């Protein structure tokens, strides 16, 4: 592919040294070489969803799902991940989609800061760390053998609000009931337009949600809210496009539920990198969605990194010897 591009460039240079019909023919040859190179590049790009034979065995599906999302017939599955963890798209973990800021601003076609050759545009209420935890809890119901939803007739996941609180590692109560409900509404209302690896990924919303509870508004009396009340949700199969072989990371329950703010965001962000990655503080400031001044962010970043380096931090959250002097 690279050789074809080099040949095309050389052919164009050669065209400059000749005239007449030969000049035009040489330019046409260069254009053909460039077209073939672009075609080969498109073919070389790995499809995030692995297409399996319609008669693929369960063992074959499970093996493929260790690395990426897969499709068998009409069924599309997310990758499988280890227990006490959840898989999340690197695109989300390296962006301000789930911001460290707890402000609840309404966004309209807002471009979300993100790392790399990717674009996220969002309409909805700004999301934050609590929403990431809720989103992860919902995704975890697709860890085993449950296919994503491909149509309106596809079954929904139905769970009690009490069970959902257990998934979030919190004790159920009226205030928790309301907080979970509001988070699910934000996730349902989050309409995204995503472009990654120069391709558009349809993402009408993060999840579909429906409630069957006694909620009558924020002032609903506690007796009307019960742990046995249910929520039904489903994740559409377009989500599988964000779980290619190198496009997702498994985040531990500890990182998700036992840390908050910038510390939680950093554990998610750095879990997507296999090795040291040098990055300007200003970039981290943008990707995290922080709204404080850069000077204050430097202070918070330094404290968060030093705290995550401590020996008392679980290994799945610990950051090894951050080069803070170079970063700051």
C-alpha positions in Angstrom: 0.0 0.0 0.0 2.8 2.4 1.0 4.7 1.2 -2.1 1.8 2.1 -4.4 1.6 5.6 -2.9 5.3 6.0 -3.5 4.9 4.8 -7.1 2.1 7.3 -7.6 4.2 10.2 -6.2 7.1 9.2 -8.5 4.8 8.9 -11.5 3.5 12.5 -10.8 7.1 13.7 -10.6 7.8 12.0 -13.9 4.8 13.7 -15.5 6.4 17.1 -14.8 9.4 16.2 -17.0 7.4 15.2 -20.1 4.9 17.1 -22.2 2.0 16.6 -24.5 -0.1 13.4 -24.5 2.6 11.6 -22.4 2.1 14.1 -19.6 -1.6 13.5 -19.4 -1.2 9.7 -19.7 1.4 9.8 -16.9 -0.9 11.9 -14.6 -3.7 9.4 -15.3 -1.5 6.5 -14.3 -0.6 8.3 -11.1 -4.3 8.9 -10.3 -5.0 5.2 -10.9 -2.2 4.1 -8.6 -3.5 6.4 -5.9 -7.0 5.1 -6.3 -5.8 1.5 -5.9 -3.8 2.5 -2.8 -7.0 4.0 -1.3 -9.0 0.9 -2.1 -6.4 -1.3 -0.5 -6.3 0.9 2.6 -10.1 0.6 3.0 -9.9 -3.2 2.7 -7.0 -3.3 5.2 -9.1 -1.6 7.9 -10.4 -4.2 10.3 -14.2 -4.5 10.5 -14.9 -4.0 14.3 -17.6 -6.7 14.2 -16.3 -10.1 13.2 -18.8 -11.9 10.9 -19.1 -15.6 11.9 -20.8 -18.4 9.9 -24.5 -18.8 10.7 -23.8 -22.2 12.0 -20.8 -21.2 14.2 -20.6 -23.2 17.4 -20.9 -21.7 20.9 -17.2 -22.4 21.5 -16.3 -20.6 18.3 -18.4 -17.5 19.4 -16.9 -17.5 22.9 -13.3 -17.7 21.5 -13.9 -14.8 19.1 -15.6 -12.7 21.8 -12.4 -12.8 23.9 -11.1 -10.0 21.6 -14.0 -8.2 19.9 -17.7 -8.0 19.1 -19.1 -10.7 16.8 -22.1 -11.4 14.6 -23.7 -14.7 13.9 -26.7 -14.5 11.7 -29.0 -11.8 13.1 -27.4 -11.9 16.6 -24.6 -9.4 17.5 -22.6 -9.8 20.7 -20.3 -7.6 22.6 -16.9 -9.0 23.7 -16.9 -11.0 26.9 -14.8 -9.7 29.8 -13.7 -11.1 33.1 -15.8 -10.9 36.3 -15.5 -7.9 38.5 -14.9 -5.7 35.4 -16.8 -4.3 32.5 -15.8 -3.5 28.9 -16.1 0.0 27.7 -15.2 1.6 24.4 -11.8 3.4 24.4 -13.5 6.2 22.5 -15.6 7.0 25.6 -12.7 6.5 28.1 -10.5 8.9 26.2 -13.0 11.6 25.9 -15.1 14.1 27.9 -18.3 12.2 27.2 -18.5 11.2 30.9 -17.0 14.3 32.2 -15.4 14.9 35.6 -17.6 18.0 35.8 -20.9 17.5 37.6 -22.7 20.3 35.9 -25.9 19.3 34.2 -25.8 21.6 31.1 -28.0 20.9 28.1 -25.9 20.3 25.0 -27.1 20.8 21.4 -24.8 19.3 18.7 -21.9 19.9 21.1 -18.5 18.5 20.0 -17.1 16.5 22.8 -13.3 16.7 23.4 -11.7 13.4 22.5 -8.3 11.9 21.7 -7.2 10.9 18.2 -8.8 10.9 14.8 -12.3 10.7 16.2 -15.4 13.0 16.6 -18.2 12.8 19.1 -21.1 15.2 18.8 -23.8 15.1 21.4 -27.3 16.4 22.0 -28.7 15.9 25.5 -27.9 16.6 29.1 -24.2 16.5 29.9 -23.1 13.2 31.4 -20.6 12.6 34.2 -19.0 9.8 36.3 -22.2 8.5 37.8 -23.7 8.1 34.3 -20.6 6.1 33.3 -21.1 3.8 36.2 -24.8 3.3 35.3 -23.9 2.8 31.6 -21.3 0.2 32.6 -23.8 -1.6 34.9 -26.2 -1.9 31.9 -23.5 -3.1 29.5 -22.5 -5.8 32.0 -25.8 -7.6 31.3 -24.4 -8.3 27.8 -21.2 -9.9 29.1 -22.4 -13.5 28.8 -24.6 -14.8 25.9 -27.2 -12.0 25.6 -27.2 -10.5 22.0 -27.6 -6.7 21.5 -31.0 -5.4 20.2 -31.3 -5.3 16.5 -35.0 -4.4 16.2 -38.0 -3.0 18.1 -39.2 -6.6 18.7 -35.9 -7.7 20.4 -36.3 -8.6 24.1 -35.5 -5.9 26.7 -33.4 -6.5 29.8 -35.7 -6.1 32.8 -34.3 -5.7 36.3 -35.5 -4.3 39.7 -34.2 -1.0 40.9 -32.9 -2.9 44.0 -30.8 -5.1 41.8 -29.5 -2.2 39.8 -28.4 -0.6 43.0 -26.4 -3.7 43.9 -24.8 -3.5 40.4 -23.7 0.0 41.3 -22.3 -1.2 44.7 -24.6 1.0 46.7 -27.4 0.4 49.2 -30.9 0.9 47.8 -33.0 3.8 49.1 -35.4 6.4 47.8 -32.7 8.9 47.0 -30.7 6.2 45.2 -33.8 5.2 43.3 -34.3 8.8 42.1 -30.6 9.2 41.2 -30.5 6.0 39.2 -33.7 6.9 37.4 -32.4 10.4 36.5 -29.1 8.9 35.2 -31.0 6.4 33.0 -33.1 9.2 31.6 -29.9 11.1 30.7 -28.4 8.1 29.0 -31.6 7.5 27.1 -31.7 11.1 26.0 -28.0 11.2 24.9 -28.1 11.3 21.1 -24.6 10.9 19.6 -23.0 11.3 16.2 -19.7 9.4 16.1 -17.0 9.3 13.5 -14.1 7.0 14.2 -11.4 5.8 11.8 -13.0 8.0 9.2 -16.2 6.1 9.3 -19.6 7.2 10.7 -21.0 5.0 13.5 -24.8 5.3 13.9 -25.6 5.8 17.6 -29.1 7.2 18.1 -28.8 6.9 21.9 -26.6 5.1 24.4 -29.4 2.9 25.7 -33.2 2.6 25.4 -35.0 2.8 28.8 -38.6 2.2 30.1 -39.7 2.4 33.7 -42.4 0.6 35.7 -42.3 2.3 39.2 -44.2 4.7 41.4 -42.3 7.8 40.4 -44.5 10.9 40.3 -41.8 13.6 40.2 -38.8 14.6 42.3 -41.1 15.1 45.4 -42.5 11.6 45.2 -43.0 10.2 48.7 -40.6 7.4 49.6 -43.3 4.8 50.2 -44.2 5.0 46.5 -40.7 4.0 45.5 -39.9 0.4 46.0 -36.8 -1.8 45.3 -39.1 -4.2 43.5 -40.0 -1.5 40.9 -38.5 -2.3 37.6 -36.6 -0.8 34.7 -36.3 -2.2 31.2 -33.5 -1.3 29.0 -31.7 -2.4 25.8 -28.5 -1.6 24.0 -28.7 -1.4 20.2 -26.4 -3.5 18.0 -24.7 -0.3 16.7 -22.8 -0.3 20.0 -20.8 -3.3 18.7 -19.0 -1.0 16.2 -17.1 0.5 19.1 -15.8 -2.8 20.4 -13.3 -3.8 17.7 -10.2 -5.9 18.5 -8.2 -2.9 19.8 -11.1 -0.5 20.5 -12.2 -1.4 24.1 -10.8 -1.9 27.6 -11.9 -3.9 30.6 -12.3 -1.5 33.6 -12.3 -3.1 37.1 -15.2 -2.6 39.5 -12.8 -0.9 41.8 -11.9 1.7 39.3 -15.5 2.3 38.4 -17.2 2.4 41.8 -14.6 3.2 44.4 -13.1 6.3 42.9 -14.7 9.5 41.8 -14.0 12.7 39.9 -10.6 13.1 38.2 -9.2 10.1 39.9 -11.9 7.8 38.4 -11.5 9.4 35.0 -7.7 8.9 35.0 -8.0 5.2 35.9 -10.3 4.7 32.9 -8.2 6.8 30.6 -4.8 5.2 31.4 -6.3 1.7 31.4 -6.7 2.1 27.6 -2.9 2.4 27.1 -0.6 -0.6 27.1 2.5 1.5 27.9 3.7 5.0 28.9 2.0 7.7 26.8 3.3 11.3 26.9 0.6 13.9 26.8 0.3 17.6 27.5 -1.6 18.6 30.6 -3.8 20.9 28.4 -4.9 17.9 26.4 -5.8 16.0 29.6 -7.7 19.1 30.8 -9.8 19.0 27.6 -10.4 15.2 27.5 -11.5 15.0 31.1 -14.1 17.7 30.6 -12.7 19.7 33.5 -13.9 23.4 33.6 -11.5 24.7 36.2 -8.6 26.9 35.2 -5.5 25.1 33.8 -3.4 26.1 36.8 -5.9 24.5 39.2 -6.2 21.5 37.0 -2.4 21.0 37.2 -2.7 20.9 41.0 -5.6 18.4 40.9 -3.9 16.3 38.3 -0.7 16.1 40.3 -2.5 15.1 43.5 -4.7 12.5 41.7 -1.6 10.9 40.0 0.3 10.8 43.3 -2.7 9.3 45.1 -3.1 6.6 42.4 0.6 5.7 42.7 0.3 4.7 46.4 1.0 1.1 47.5 -2.5 0.9 49.1 -4.1 1.4 45.6 -5.2 -1.9 44.0 -3.1 -2.9 41.1 -5.9 -2.6 38.6 -6.1 1.2 39.5 -2.5 1.9 40.3 -0.5 4.2 38.1 3.2 3.2 38.0 5.7 6.1 38.5 4.0 8.9 36.6 6.5 11.3 35.1 4.8 14.3 36.6 7.7 16.6 36.3 7.7 16.1 32.5 3.9 16.5 32.3 3.7 19.6 34.4 
